[in-house]
Amino acid sequence: MRWPAILLLAAAVLAGPPARAGEPPLRAGIVPADPPFILRDKTGKLSGFSVELFDAIAARMKRQVAYTEAPLPALQAELAAGHLDVLPGPVPATPDRAADLLLTEGYVWEEDQFGSRAGTEIAHLSDLRGKRLAVQADSEYAGWAQRNQAKLGFTTVPRPDLSSVFESVRNGRADVSLSDSAALRGAVARTPRGAAHLAAGLSLPETRTHMSIAVAQDAEDLRDEIEDALRCLKQNGTVAKLSAAWFGGVPGPEDLENMVMPGFGVPGLSGYDPKPPKTRC
């Protein structure tokens, strides 16, 4: 369904250096309240791993950024309609998304993972029996829960966003969360003072993929320029430093924060281009 631009939650926030001569700011669409990727600090300023990373990418490109917040389906529709230039992410790189969007290589791995209060970790799918599983409503995790709750014997607790998913587990209104592993890492690392600690449990390795940046399918030059800037930030350690600050722990050599992929895009998915990179760092 086409989402008129007027339905977007207006949040035009300029970031980055002065724009290159004759070029307007990059129009970037982000999902509201997706910690630790996207959030607002105590002053209301946009922050988070993906925001800080894309600001650094735009700085390398000598471009400003105008951010707009809306749900992901609306952002994808606005990107396709030409009202946005880029989705800084996190955009999980799936075959369905790659059919509609042009993706960069990822900046962090993600896979579906269960979280719970420390000491009650899920080690096997059978451990879900009798549990209350919190998931973000209308997400792929809610779909997984719907397909598996009868077979595995849990009940589903739908929540409006990821913050409330993790809070439901902390306050005991749910026993287990299901989310992407990167978001869970951030929630574990940034437990509020006095709150119950979360712990990461069983992950579903068959779901492992890239968290990417997306542009429209006809914007290959922009995708390549963004990916070149991302590569430079991987090589100079910026992505790993941001990851450590937001997720806790230092990324290793096999983590996407440090890995530069061959070609452009996500290998194995639609839109991947094996041509040599143009990177000049």
SVG drawing of the C-alpha trace seen along z (x, -y; Angstrom):
<svg xmlns="http://www.w3.org/2000/svg" viewBox="-2 -25 45 55">
<polyline fill="none" stroke="black" stroke-width="0.4" points="0.0,0.0 1.3,-3.5 1.9,-5.6 1.6,-9.3 4.5,-11.4 2.3,-13.4 1.8,-10.2 5.5,-10.1 6.4,-11.3 8.2,-14.5 11.7,-14.7 13.9,-16.5 17.2,-16.7 20.3,-17.9 23.6,-16.2 27.0,-16.2 29.3,-18.7 28.2,-21.4 26.6,-19.8 28.7,-19.4 28.0,-22.3 24.7,-21.9 23.7,-18.8 20.8,-18.7 21.0,-16.7 20.5,-12.9 16.9,-12.1 17.3,-9.3 14.4,-7.3 14.7,-5.6 12.4,-3.6 11.6,-5.4 12.7,-3.9 14.8,-0.9 17.5,-0.8 20.5,-0.5 20.4,-1.3 18.1,-4.3 17.0,-6.3 16.9,-9.8 19.0,-11.0 17.7,-12.9 17.7,-16.2 15.7,-14.6 18.6,-14.5 18.7,-11.5 21.4,-9.0 22.1,-5.3 24.5,-3.0 23.0,-3.3 22.5,-7.0 26.1,-7.7 27.4,-5.3 25.4,-6.9 26.5,-10.4 30.1,-9.2 29.4,-7.7 27.8,-11.0 30.7,-13.0 33.1,-10.9 30.8,-11.6 30.7,-15.3 26.9,-15.3 24.4,-16.4 21.6,-14.2 17.9,-15.0 16.3,-12.3 12.7,-11.3 11.1,-8.7 8.3,-6.3 7.5,-2.6 9.6,-0.4 6.8,0.4 6.1,-3.4 9.8,-4.1 10.2,-1.4 7.2,-2.8 8.6,-6.3 12.0,-5.1 10.4,-3.4 8.4,-6.5 11.5,-8.7 10.7,-10.7 13.7,-9.2 17.2,-8.5 18.4,-5.9 17.4,-3.8 20.4,-3.7 19.0,-0.7 19.1,1.6 17.6,3.4 17.9,7.2 19.2,8.5 16.6,11.1 15.7,12.4 12.3,10.6 13.9,7.2 16.7,7.7 13.9,8.1 12.6,4.6 15.7,2.7 19.3,2.3 21.4,3.3 24.9,2.5 27.1,5.1 26.2,5.3 27.8,3.5 26.8,6.1 25.7,9.7 22.2,10.6 20.3,13.7 17.1,14.5 17.9,15.0 16.0,15.6 16.6,13.4 15.5,13.9 16.3,12.8 19.8,13.9 19.8,17.4 16.7,18.5 18.3,18.7 16.7,20.7 19.1,23.5 16.7,25.6 13.5,24.9 11.8,27.3 12.6,24.9 9.9,22.5 7.1,24.8 4.8,23.0 6.7,19.7 5.3,16.3 7.3,15.1 7.4,11.3 7.8,10.3 7.4,7.0 3.9,7.0 3.8,7.3 7.4,8.4 9.1,11.5 9.5,12.6 5.7,12.4 5.3,14.5 7.7,17.1 5.8,17.1 2.5,17.6 3.8,20.6 5.4,22.3 3.4,21.6 1.1,24.5 3.9,27.0 6.3,25.7 3.7,24.9 4.4,21.2 2.0,18.2 2.8,15.0 2.9,11.6 2.9,9.0 4.5,5.6 4.5,2.4 8.3,2.0 11.6,3.6 12.0,1.5 8.8,2.8 9.7,6.3 12.8,6.3 11.0,4.3 8.3,7.0 11.0,9.6 12.7,7.4 9.5,6.6 8.2,10.2 5.2,9.7 6.9,12.1 9.5,14.9 11.4,14.8 12.0,12.4 12.7,13.1 14.5,10.5 17.5,9.9 20.8,10.8 22.3,7.3 19.4,5.6 19.5,8.1 23.2,7.5 22.5,3.8 19.7,4.5 22.0,6.7 24.8,4.2 22.6,1.2 20.5,2.5 19.0,-0.5 20.2,-0.9 18.2,1.2 16.5,3.2 16.7,7.0 19.5,8.1 18.8,9.8 20.9,12.7 21.2,14.0 20.2,17.6 19.6,19.9 20.0,18.4 18.8,19.7 21.9,19.7 19.9,20.5 18.5,17.0 22.0,15.3 22.3,12.4 23.6,8.8 22.2,5.7 22.5,3.4 21.8,-0.1 19.2,-0.2 18.6,-2.5 16.2,-2.3 16.8,0.3 17.7,-2.3 20.2,-4.0 23.3,-1.8 25.7,-4.7 24.5,-5.9 24.7,-2.4 28.2,-2.0 29.3,-5.4 27.8,-4.6 29.4,-1.2 32.8,-2.6 32.5,-5.0 31.3,-2.1 34.4,-0.1 36.7,-2.9 35.1,-3.2 35.5,0.5 39.2,0.3 40.0,-2.6 38.2,-1.0 35.3,-3.4 32.6,-0.8 34.2,1.5 34.5,-1.4 30.8,-2.4 29.8,1.2 31.8,1.6 30.2,-1.6 26.6,-0.6 26.6,3.2 29.4,3.9 32.4,6.2 35.0,5.7 34.1,7.1 36.5,9.8 38.0,10.3 35.1,12.4 32.5,9.9 31.0,7.6 32.1,4.5 35.6,5.5 34.9,7.6 35.0,6.0 33.0,8.1 33.9,8.7 31.9,6.7 28.9,4.5 25.9,5.6 25.2,8.9 26.7,11.9 24.1,14.4 21.2,12.0 19.5,10.0 21.3,6.8 24.8,8.1 27.4,6.8 30.8,8.7 32.7,5.8 35.9,4.6 35.4,1.9 36.3,-1.7 37.4,-2.4 39.9,-5.2 40.4,-5.7"/>
</svg>
